[in-house]
Amino acid sequence: MTDLYSWLERTALGEAVRTTPWVYSSLESVHLIGIALLVGPAIAFDLRLLGVGRHRLAVTTAARHLLPLARVGFGLAAVSGAAMFVSGASAVAASAAAPWKLGLLVLAGANVAAFHGGVYRTVSRWDVDAPPPGRARLAGAVSASSWMAVIVAGRLLAYT
């Protein structure tokens, strides 16, 4: 894997991100904006899945307004994060936090897929006023926890 990481760092993208003034810091800013657009709406939606506001806001309304923002945020965070990774792949991969961040990202993604492919298909039964089913509440708790843990692991990349 070390050869792959070295190769990534030597690509035109890796060189440009590492050596061009303002590129890395601009990517960090885009990454933070992406995280905010992802995690803020995702946790707001997760709170609705946990039952907050169930008498005032339909789950489908929350999904329609919040999840597109979360998708845009994920796209920004993923693209900017990948570009930053390429510029210093060896150092990032050597961090003790790297497997945690990757594993938590996989967990968060699997949770999203399981929720939308599973219990969300029955949302018409619990959209308003009814307590969300246990599987929906579990999905909300796993989502909120895993996205917050991804942020913590991401910050630890620079220090471990």
Secondary structure, DSSP 8 states (H G I E B T S, - for coil): -HHHHHHHHHSHHHHHHHHSTTHHHHHHHHHHHHHHHHHHHHHHHHHHHTTTTTTTS-HHHHHHHHHHHHHHHHHHHHHHHHHHHHHTHHHHHHSTTHHHHHHHHHHHHHHHHHHHHTGGGGGGGTSSSS---HHHHHHHHHHHHHHHHHHHHHHHTTT-
